[in-house]
């Protein structure tokens, strides 16, 4: 539950309690006046009965409201406690993910010279290779079959295996947020996505349309994971990749801008 929804729930509940209280008091006053009137009395017994009447009406009412507020307080305390547990676990998992990403290591063979690269350079290499393959012969329409073939044939087993492990770790973190965060999910998703390198983000944009990674695509669209790179030239360069995503993947982009981008490819 987001902070806004939580605040709205409290406001609605407060209004409901106020309406119930005023309704009970209104009917009580109406029926008392109708049958007994409001003429002041000098009889002590009458005042005692009058006090008992209001005690019988207001006592249970205030007890009910007190119990209701206690339940709400306990529920909020439980939510805050669960969120603190989630937040602590999230930052530990995020730190672990970043360490794993920074230690991402692959071996490349360039002009018969074998070298090892790690971290950001790995993603730059994968992105450059994908971009180069997709751009061959100036072909702009890249269907899934060709994309899958590029991925499976252009990279060694080591690269594909390491990248799939990385991708699984990334989306395990996103799934954890999706399942266990009940306040400001988008805030924590944005923490993860804003810390991706540009090439890392662009690779994600490509591979989440591949058949083997379709399970991740729903999170891309649900949390608008491509919003921050919508205006990058590469994102709108290949029609078949761009059009495979629902507009939700690109966040708060207006329908007009989205359609113009789609039609201009």
C-alpha positions as CSV (number, residue, x, y, z in Angstrom):
1,X,0.0,0.0,0.0
2,X,1.4,3.4,-1.0
3,X,1.6,6.3,1.5
4,X,-1.1,8.1,-0.5
5,X,-3.5,5.1,-0.3
6,X,-2.8,4.7,3.3
7,X,-3.4,8.3,4.0
8,X,-6.7,8.2,2.0
9,X,-7.8,5.1,3.9
10,X,-7.3,6.9,7.3
11,X,-9.2,10.0,6.0
12,X,-12.1,7.8,4.8
13,X,-12.2,5.9,8.0
14,X,-12.2,9.1,10.1
15,X,-15.1,10.4,8.0
16,X,-17.0,7.2,8.5
17,X,-16.4,7.3,12.3
18,X,-17.6,11.0,12.3
19,X,-20.7,10.2,10.3
20,X,-21.6,7.2,12.6
21,X,-21.0,9.4,15.7
22,X,-23.1,12.3,14.5
23,X,-25.9,9.9,13.3
24,X,-26.1,8.2,16.7
25,X,-26.0,11.5,18.6
26,X,-28.6,13.1,16.2
27,X,-31.1,10.2,16.5
28,X,-30.6,10.1,20.3
29,X,-31.3,13.8,20.7
30,X,-34.3,13.6,18.3
31,X,-36.0,10.7,20.1
32,X,-35.1,12.1,23.6
33,X,-36.7,15.5,22.7
34,X,-39.7,13.8,21.1
35,X,-40.6,11.7,24.1
36,X,-39.2,13.6,27.1
37,X,-38.6,17.1,25.9
38,X,-35.8,19.4,27.1
39,X,-37.6,21.3,29.8
40,X,-35.1,21.8,32.7
41,X,-36.0,19.9,35.9
42,X,-35.3,20.6,39.6
43,X,-35.7,16.9,40.4
44,X,-32.4,15.1,41.1
45,X,-33.8,11.8,40.0
46,X,-34.6,13.2,36.6
47,X,-31.1,14.5,36.1
48,X,-29.7,11.1,37.2
49,X,-31.9,9.4,34.6
50,X,-30.8,11.9,32.0
51,X,-27.2,11.1,32.8
52,X,-27.8,7.4,32.6
53,X,-29.5,7.8,29.2
54,X,-26.4,9.6,27.7
55,X,-24.1,7.2,29.5
56,X,-25.9,4.2,27.9
57,X,-25.7,5.8,24.5
58,X,-22.2,7.3,24.5
59,X,-20.4,4.6,26.5
60,X,-20.8,1.8,24.0
61,X,-20.3,4.2,21.1
62,X,-16.9,5.5,22.5
63,X,-15.9,1.9,23.4
64,X,-16.6,0.8,19.9
65,X,-14.6,3.7,18.4
66,X,-11.7,3.1,20.9
67,X,-11.5,-0.6,19.9
68,X,-11.6,0.4,16.2
69,X,-8.8,2.9,16.6
70,X,-6.8,0.3,18.6
71,X,-7.1,-2.2,15.8
72,X,-6.1,0.4,13.2
73,X,-3.0,1.4,15.4
74,X,-1.9,-2.2,15.8
75,X,-2.4,-2.8,12.0
76,X,-0.3,0.3,11.2
77,X,2.4,-0.8,13.7
78,X,2.5,-4.2,12.0
79,X,2.8,-2.6,8.6
80,X,5.6,-0.3,9.7
81,X,7.4,-3.3,11.3
82,X,7.0,-5.4,8.2
83,X,8.2,-2.5,6.0
84,X,11.3,-2.0,8.2
85,X,12.1,-5.7,7.8
86,X,11.5,-5.5,4.1
87,X,13.7,-2.4,3.7
88,X,16.6,-3.9,5.7
89,X,16.5,-7.1,3.5
90,X,16.1,-5.0,0.3
91,X,19.2,-3.0,0.8
92,X,21.2,-6.1,1.7
93,X,19.9,-7.9,-1.5
94,X,20.6,-4.7,-3.5
95,X,24.2,-4.5,-2.2
96,X,24.7,-8.2,-3.0
97,X,23.3,-7.6,-6.5
98,X,25.7,-4.7,-7.2
99,X,28.7,-6.7,-6.0
100,X,27.7,-9.6,-8.2
101,X,27.2,-7.2,-11.2
102,X,30.5,-5.5,-10.6
103,X,32.3,-8.9,-10.6
104,X,30.5,-10.0,-13.8
105,X,33.5,-11.4,-15.8
106,X,33.7,-12.7,-19.4
107,X,36.4,-13.9,-21.7
108,X,36.6,-12.4,-25.2
109,X,38.6,-13.4,-28.2
110,X,39.6,-10.4,-30.4
111,X,41.9,-11.1,-33.3
112,X,43.1,-14.3,-31.7
113,X,44.0,-12.4,-28.5
114,X,42.1,-13.7,-25.5
115,X,41.4,-11.2,-22.7
116,X,39.2,-11.0,-19.7
117,X,36.9,-8.1,-19.0
118,X,34.6,-7.5,-16.0
119,X,31.9,-5.1,-14.7
120,X,30.8,-2.2,-16.9
121,X,33.0,-3.3,-19.8
122,X,31.2,-6.6,-20.0
123,X,27.9,-4.8,-20.6
124,X,29.5,-2.4,-23.1
125,X,30.8,-5.4,-25.0
126,X,27.5,-7.3,-25.1
127,X,25.6,-4.1,-26.1
128,X,28.0,-3.2,-28.8
129,X,27.8,-6.7,-30.2
130,X,24.0,-6.7,-30.2
131,X,23.8,-3.3,-31.7
132,X,26.3,-4.3,-34.4
133,X,24.4,-7.5,-35.3
134,X,21.0,-5.8,-35.3
135,X,22.3,-3.0,-37.6
136,X,23.7,-5.3,-40.3
137,X,22.6,-4.5,-43.8
138,X,20.6,-1.5,-42.4
139,X,17.8,-3.9,-41.4
140,X,15.5,-2.1,-39.0
141,X,12.8,-4.7,-38.5
142,X,14.2,-7.3,-36.1
143,X,11.8,-10.2,-35.5
144,X,12.0,-12.5,-32.4
145,X,13.4,-15.4,-34.4
146,X,16.4,-13.3,-35.6
147,X,16.9,-11.7,-32.3
148,X,17.0,-15.1,-30.5
149,X,19.4,-16.4,-33.1
150,X,21.7,-13.4,-32.7
151,X,21.7,-13.9,-28.9
152,X,22.4,-17.7,-29.0
153,X,25.0,-17.7,-31.9
154,X,26.8,-14.4,-31.4
155,X,27.9,-15.1,-27.8
156,X,29.8,-17.9,-26.2
157,X,28.2,-20.3,-23.7
158,X,30.1,-18.5,-21.0
159,X,28.6,-15.1,-21.8
160,X,25.0,-16.3,-22.2
161,X,25.3,-18.4,-19.0
162,X,26.8,-15.5,-17.0
163,X,24.3,-13.0,-18.3
164,X,21.3,-15.3,-17.5
165,X,22.6,-15.6,-13.9
166,X,22.9,-11.8,-13.7
167,X,19.4,-11.3,-15.2
168,X,17.9,-13.8,-12.8
169,X,19.5,-11.9,-9.9
170,X,18.1,-8.6,-11.1
171,X,14.6,-9.8,-11.5
172,X,14.7,-11.8,-8.3
173,X,15.3,-8.4,-6.6
174,X,12.4,-6.8,-8.5
175,X,10.2,-9.8,-7.7
176,X,11.1,-9.4,-4.0
177,X,9.9,-5.8,-4.1
178,X,6.8,-6.8,-6.0
179,X,5.8,-9.5,-3.4
180,X,7.0,-8.1,-0.1
181,X,6.8,-4.3,-0.4
182,X,3.5,-2.8,0.6
183,X,4.5,0.8,0.5
184,X,6.0,2.8,-2.4
185,X,7.0,-0.2,-4.6
186,X,7.9,2.1,-7.4
187,X,10.3,4.0,-5.2
188,X,12.4,0.9,-4.6
189,X,12.1,-0.2,-8.2
190,X,13.5,3.2,-9.2
191,X,16.4,2.8,-6.9
192,X,17.3,-0.4,-8.7
193,X,16.8,0.9,-12.2
194,X,18.4,4.3,-11.7
195,X,21.6,2.4,-10.7
196,X,21.9,0.5,-13.9
197,X,24.5,1.6,-16.4
198,X,23.1,2.8,-19.7
199,X,24.4,-0.2,-21.7
200,X,23.1,-2.5,-19.0
201,X,19.6,-0.9,-19.4
202,X,19.7,-1.0,-23.2
203,X,20.6,-4.7,-23.2
204,X,17.7,-5.3,-20.8
205,X,15.4,-3.5,-23.3
206,X,16.5,-5.9,-26.0
207,X,16.6,-9.3,-24.2
208,X,13.3,-9.0,-22.3
209,X,11.5,-9.4,-25.7
210,X,13.4,-12.7,-26.4
211,X,11.3,-15.8,-26.0
212,X,13.5,-17.3,-23.3
213,X,13.1,-14.1,-21.1
214,X,9.4,-13.5,-21.6
215,X,8.7,-14.1,-17.9
216,X,10.5,-10.9,-17.1
217,X,8.7,-8.7,-19.6
218,X,5.6,-8.4,-17.4
219,X,7.7,-6.6,-14.7
220,X,9.2,-4.3,-17.3
221,X,5.6,-3.2,-18.3
222,X,4.2,-3.3,-14.8
223,X,6.8,-0.9,-13.3
224,X,7.7,1.1,-16.5
225,X,11.3,-0.1,-16.4
226,X,12.1,1.5,-19.8
227,X,10.8,5.0,-18.9
228,X,14.3,6.5,-18.3
229,X,15.6,5.4,-21.7
230,X,12.6,6.1,-23.9
231,X,14.2,9.0,-25.7
232,X,17.5,7.2,-26.4
233,X,17.9,6.7,-30.2
234,X,18.5,2.9,-29.9
235,X,15.2,2.3,-28.0
236,X,13.2,3.6,-31.0
237,X,15.5,2.3,-33.7
238,X,14.1,-1.2,-34.3
239,X,10.3,-1.5,-34.9
240,X,9.8,-5.1,-33.9
241,X,11.5,-4.7,-30.5
242,X,9.8,-1.3,-29.7
243,X,6.4,-2.5,-30.7
244,X,6.6,-5.7,-28.7
245,X,6.3,-3.7,-25.5
246,X,3.1,-2.3,-24.2
247,X,3.1,1.5,-23.7
248,X,3.2,1.0,-20.0
249,X,6.8,-0.1,-20.3
250,X,7.7,3.5,-21.1
251,X,5.9,5.1,-18.2
252,X,4.3,8.5,-18.4
253,X,5.0,9.1,-22.1
254,X,1.8,10.6,-23.6
255,X,-0.2,8.6,-26.2
256,X,0.6,11.2,-28.8
257,X,4.4,11.0,-28.3
258,X,4.3,7.2,-28.1
259,X,2.3,6.8,-31.4
260,X,4.6,9.3,-33.1
261,X,7.6,7.4,-32.0
262,X,6.0,4.1,-33.1
263,X,4.9,5.4,-36.5
264,X,8.2,7.2,-37.3
265,X,10.3,4.0,-37.2
